[in-house]
Structures are given as structure tokens and as C-alpha cells.
Amino acid sequence: MYPQKGVIRPGSDADVVIWDPNHSRVISSATHHHKVDYNIFEGMQVFGKADHTFSNGYLVWDGKEFHNQQKGKYVKRGIFGYTYGRHSAWTEVNNPLNFKVDRSGKNK
């Protein structure tokens, strides 16, 4: 997705979040922005808050309400990415067949 995403420079999407790390709140279904009346994290205290969010250069969250929704655009990516490649490398390194067990009894 780079350089379309993940960088602030001309030609990129200008997706930016202004984060307030000092904000704290208690999660509640009464205050979340979902169409369900429960939250599995009900009562949990969390820290940090997205103060303002910009998508494609448009303000979409001002800390209280949403604006300019549906301004995003689809960014095509390949079917396999970095994480998939790292998984196969990890699998090979940790393959049990790579670890030989001495059963000769000579190491007693």
C-alpha cells in the first residue's frame, strides 16, 4: 500500500489521526458508535483518544461526531503481503523436522 498509505507526502492519501494519549474513559455501550446495545469491554478503562481523524485530506472525525463519510477510496493490494511471507519463514525455521532428537542413549 506504500506510498499511497503510510506516509505524509504529495500524492499520498493524507490519512492522519491526531491522538490524545492523556485522555481516559470507561467503555460503555451507552456511548459507543455501534448499532448494538452491548459491548464486551463494558466497564474497562482505556487510555488515549482519536482527537481528530482525516481521510484523504477530509476531516472525518472531530472528536465528537463524524463528517464527510464515504470519502475514502479502495487501494488495491496483492493477495499476499509481508505478514504472509514472514509466516512461511517462521514456519520453516520452527519446523520440528529441523530438530533432531538423540535417542542413542549416548548423552546420558
C-alpha positions as a printed Julia matrix, in Angstrom:
108×3 Matrix{Float64}:
   0.0     0.0    0.0
   3.05    2.26   0.36
   3.42    5.03  -0.87
  -0.35    5.5   -1.23
  -0.74    4.86   2.51
   1.58    5.17   5.49
   3.37    8.39   4.58
   2.58   12.11   4.54
   3.77   13.49   1.21
   2.35   14.82  -2.09
   0.3    12.17  -3.9
  -0.43   10.09  -0.78
  -3.88    9.81   0.78
  -3.35   12.18   3.72
  -4.89    9.74   6.22
  -3.93   11.21   9.6
  -5.08   10.7   13.19
  -4.37   13.31  15.86
  -4.05   11.21  19.04
  -4.52   12.44  22.62
  -2.59    9.95  24.8
  -3.67   11.65  28.06
  -7.41   11.1   27.6
  -9.02    8.29  29.65
 -12.53    6.9   29.63
 -14.57    3.88  30.61
 -16.0     1.84  27.73
 -19.79    1.71  27.69
 -22.39    0.55  25.19
 -24.29    3.74  26.03
 -21.57    5.88  24.46
 -20.13    3.83  21.59
 -20.93    4.37  17.92
 -22.4     0.95  17.12
 -25.91   -0.26  16.47
 -25.8    -2.86  19.24
 -26.77   -2.42  22.87
 -23.81   -4.24  24.42
 -20.03   -4.1   24.43
 -17.81   -6.99  25.5
 -15.4    -4.45  27.02
 -18.12   -2.78  29.11
 -16.63   -1.06  32.17
 -12.99   -1.31  31.04
 -10.92    1.83  31.5
  -8.85    2.75  28.42
  -6.37    5.49  27.68
  -5.9     7.58  24.55
  -8.4     9.04  22.12
  -8.53    9.91  18.43
  -8.99   13.66  18.74
  -9.3    14.35  15.01
  -9.15   11.98  12.02
  -8.55   12.92   8.4
  -9.14   10.6    5.46
  -7.92   11.6    2.03
  -7.4    15.08   3.44
 -11.0    15.43   4.67
 -11.92   15.78   8.33
 -13.98   12.67   9.15
 -13.96   12.78  12.98
 -13.72   15.91  15.1
 -13.63   14.16  18.48
 -17.42   14.34  18.87
 -19.07   13.41  15.57
 -18.39   12.04  12.09
 -18.17   14.19   8.94
 -17.52   13.63   5.23
 -18.11    9.9    5.36
 -17.79    7.89   2.15
 -14.8     9.99   1.01
 -12.38    7.05   1.18
 -11.22    5.08  -1.82
 -10.21    1.49  -2.4
  -6.49    0.76  -2.59
  -5.75   -2.48  -4.4
  -3.11   -4.73  -2.83
  -1.59   -8.05  -3.72
  -3.14  -11.24  -2.42
  -0.18  -11.99  -0.16
   1.75   -9.4    1.77
   4.64   -9.03   4.17
   2.92  -10.89   7.01
   2.25  -13.95   4.85
   5.89  -14.09   3.77
   7.1   -13.82   7.36
   4.7   -16.6    8.41
   6.16  -19.06   5.92
   9.71  -18.15   7.05
   8.73  -18.65  10.71
   7.09  -21.99   9.86
  10.26  -23.23   8.15
  12.58  -22.15  10.97
  10.33  -23.81  13.56
   9.65  -26.99  11.6
  10.02  -29.92  14.05
  11.86  -31.91  11.36
  14.75  -29.42  11.68
  15.36  -30.5   15.29
  16.97  -33.89  15.69
  16.49  -35.85  18.9
  19.33  -38.08  20.01
  17.78  -41.35  21.11
  21.01  -43.36  21.12
  21.41  -43.01  24.88
  24.98  -41.78  24.46
  24.23  -38.4   26.09
  23.3   -39.83  29.49
